Amino acid sequence: MSKRKLTRQQRWRIEKIQAERAKRAEKRGQQDADKLDAGEYGAEQPGRVIAHFGRTLDVRPEGDGDPVRCHLRANLEGLVTGDRVIWRAGEDGSGVVVARGERASVLERPDPRGQLKPVAANIDQILIVFAVEPEPHANLIDRYLVAAEATGIAPVLVLNKADLLPEDGGELGALLERYAALGYPVVTTTTARDGGLDALHRRLAGRTSVFVGQSGVGKSSLIDRLLPFDSLRIGALSEDSRKGRHTTTTARLYRFAPGERDADGAGELIDSPGIREFGLIHLDEAQVAEGFIEFREHLGRCRFRDCRHRKEPGCALLAAVESGEIHADRFASYRRIVDSLEES
């Protein structure tokens, strides 16, 4: 579809609005600088961004304390939920962020133009949530694993609604065992019985986590149960389409109280529509192959340097599939992902 052309008046209005926003930001930055120079802000202190609203942020002071609505210095850009910052409190109860700390990790996702944008920072693990219903497909799980591996943040597989799983585990149980054999942590959860979230609590303790997964698998429902004192809207699972709908609108960091339930320490969750589903459009064929962790020891060992792992003679991946070192289903999943990238 071709892009709609803007009239000269529409372009003028857009440019005028952007100029006005830039002018307001510049004015606010100058006001903050004047207040800092005049000593109207307190001493510098560390904090954590728990929500982001354009040029303003909610910052939680280090340790205990209520969040403070803060403005950004004019020279600070690109802050996201989860960032560690240095801020100063103002006399009116607000504050100003003056610096960003180093990031241990950053989660990025491509925008509609394929450009990577940071959406959260300082994350310890990505929890890939799927459920017995809607029925999960291995290729979809593999896509999330590849995307997670590309971030450098450890992925964890979370099977929700485990009470619906057959006693013998069925095909899904066998699939979980395959991922566990690769070294991926697997956690099962259910909200249908007491203690159904204990394993998840233990996994979240002392870590900052994000939830990803397709609609309808119960991500928001899980978070609502994990954090009963935080108000979250829950997306209902449609009985007709068996698909859910997104309900969370702003990236926000939620915190467990230390010692809550059987957790060993404070844990944190970041939830956002921009995080829960992220694609592979920004990855190339080589990066997808790296995302299959059992491929890595075989990559670079093909007879031809430009081997695409299809029918080339001397392909190390194909040889590993034949010997059983790489599961045939995982290799087929890899091929489907690569083919879908080429089609797009």
Residue pairs with C-beta under 8 A, 6 or more apart in sequence:
6 14
25 55
25 74
26 74
28 55
28 71
28 74
29 73
29 74
29 75
30 74
32 71
32 73
32 74
32 96
33 73
33 74
35 41
35 90
35 96
36 88
36 96
36 98
40 90
40 91
41 88
41 89
41 90
41 91
41 95
41 96
42 88
42 89
42 90
43 88
44 86
44 87
44 88
44 98
44 99
45 61
45 62
45 86
45 87
45 88
45 89
46 61
46 62
46 84
46 85
46 86
46 87
46 101
47 59
47 60
47 61
47 62
47 68
47 84
47 85
47 86
47 87
48 59
48 60
48 62
48 82
48 83
48 84
48 85
48 253
49 57
49 58
49 59
49 79
49 80
49 81
49 82
49 83
49 84
49 85
49 253
50 58
50 59
50 60
50 67
50 81
50 252
50 253
50 255
51 57
51 58
51 67
51 81
51 250
51 251
51 252
51 253
52 58
52 79
52 80
52 81
52 250
52 251
53 250
55 71
55 72
56 69
56 70
56 71
56 72
57 69
57 70
57 71
57 72
57 79
57 85
57 97
58 67
58 68
58 69
58 70
59 67
59 68
59 70
59 85
59 87
59 95
59 97
60 66
60 67
60 68
60 253
60 255
61 68
68 87
68 89
68 93
68 94
68 95
69 94
69 95
70 87
70 94
70 95
70 96
70 97
71 94
71 95
71 96
71 97
72 79
72 96
72 97
73 96
73 97
73 98
76 97
76 98
76 99
76 100
78 118
79 85
79 97
79 100
80 106
80 118
80 119
80 120
80 121
80 251
81 119
81 120
81 121
81 251
81 252
81 253
81 270
81 272
82 120
82 121
82 122
82 123
82 208
82 253
82 270
83 100
83 101
83 103
83 121
83 122
84 100
84 101
84 102
84 103
84 121
84 122
85 97
85 98
85 99
85 100
85 101
86 97
86 98
86 99
86 100
86 101
87 95
87 96
87 97
87 98
88 95
88 96
88 98
89 95
90 96
103 121
103 122
104 121
104 122
105 121
105 122
105 123
105 124
105 151
105 152
105 153
106 118
106 120
106 121
106 122
106 123
106 151
107 118
107 119
107 120
107 121
107 123
107 126
107 151
107 153
107 210
107 275
108 116
108 117
108 118
108 119
108 151
109 116
109 117
109 119
109 274
109 275
109 278
109 279
110 116
110 117
110 278
110 279
110 281
110 282
111 117
114 281
114 282
116 282
119 251
119 272
119 274
119 275
120 210
120 251
120 270
120 272
120 275
122 208
123 153
123 208
123 209
123 210
123 270
124 153
124 154
124 207
124 208
124 209
125 153
125 154
125 155
125 156
125 203
125 207
125 208
125 209
125 210
126 148
126 151
126 153
126 154
126 155
126 156
126 209
126 210
126 212
127 155
127 156
127 158
127 187
127 203
127 209
127 210
127 211
127 212
128 141
128 144
128 145
128 148
128 155
128 156
128 157
128 158
128 212
128 213
129 158
129 160
129 211
129 212
129 213
129 217
129 218
129 219
129 222
130 136
130 140
130 141
130 157
130 158
130 159
130 160
130 213
130 214
130 217
131 159
131 160
131 161
131 164
131 216
131 217
131 218
132 159
132 160
132 161
132 162
132 164
132 165
132 172
133 161
133 164
133 237
133 242
134 214
134 216
134 217
134 237
134 242
134 243
136 172
136 175
136 217
138 175
138 329
138 330
138 333
139 333
139 336
139 337
140 214
141 157
141 175
141 179
142 292
142 330
142 333
142 334
142 337
143 279
143 280
143 337
144 155
144 212
144 213
145 155
145 184
145 291
145 292
146 280
146 283
146 288
146 291
146 292
146 337
147 212
147 278
147 279
147 280
147 283
147 291
148 154
148 155
148 212
149 155
149 290
149 291
149 293
150 280
150 283
150 287
150 290
150 291
155 184
156 184
156 185
156 186
156 187
156 203
156 209
157 176
157 179
157 184
157 185
157 186
157 187
158 186
158 187
158 188
158 189
158 200
158 211
158 213
158 222
159 165
159 172
159 176
159 186
159 187
159 188
159 189
160 189
160 190
160 217
160 218
160 222
161 189
161 190
161 192
161 217
161 218
162 188
162 189
162 190
162 196
163 190
163 192
163 193
163 196
165 172
165 173
165 188
166 173
169 176
169 177
176 186
178 327
178 330
179 186
180 186
182 293
182 294
183 293
185 203
187 199
187 200
187 203
188 199
189 196
189 197
189 199
189 200
189 222
190 196
190 197
191 197
191 218
191 221
191 222
191 225
197 222
197 225
197 226
198 261
198 262
200 222
200 226
201 226
201 260
201 261
201 262
201 263
201 267
202 262
202 263
202 264
203 209
204 226
204 256
204 263
204 267
204 269
205 256
205 263
205 264
205 265
205 266
205 267
206 263
206 264
206 265
206 266
206 267
207 267
207 268
208 253
208 267
208 268
208 269
208 270
209 267
209 268
209 269
209 270
210 269
210 270
210 271
210 272
210 275
211 219
211 222
211 223
211 269
211 271
211 275
211 276
212 219
212 275
212 276
212 277
212 278
213 219
213 276
213 277
214 277
215 235
215 243
215 244
215 245
215 246
215 277
216 235
216 237
216 238
216 242
216 243
216 244
217 244
218 237
218 244
219 271
219 276
220 232
220 233
220 234
220 235
220 247
220 248
220 271
221 234
223 230
223 232
223 254
223 269
223 271
224 230
224 232
224 234
226 256
226 269
227 254
227 256
227 269
230 254
232 247
232 248
232 271
233 247
233 248
234 247
235 244
235 245
235 246
235 247
236 244
236 245
237 243
237 244
238 244
238 245
246 273
246 276
248 271
248 272
248 273
248 276
249 273
250 272
251 270
251 271
251 272
251 274
251 275
252 270
252 271
252 272
253 268
253 269
253 270
254 268
254 269
254 270
254 271
255 266
255 267
255 268
255 269
256 263
256 266
256 267
256 268
256 269
257 266
258 265
258 266
259 265
280 288
280 337
280 341
281 341
281 344
283 291
283 341
284 341
285 308
285 338
285 341
288 334
288 337
288 338
288 341
289 295
289 299
289 309
289 317
289 334
290 296
290 299
292 326
292 330
292 334
294 325
294 326
294 327
294 330
295 317
295 320
295 326
295 334
298 316
298 317
298 319
298 320
298 325
298 326
299 316
299 317
300 316
301 316
302 309
302 312
302 314
302 315
302 316
302 317
303 312
303 313
303 314
303 315
304 312
304 314
307 314
307 315
307 316
309 315
309 317
309 318
309 334
309 335
310 335
311 318
312 318
317 326
317 331
320 326
321 327
321 328
321 331
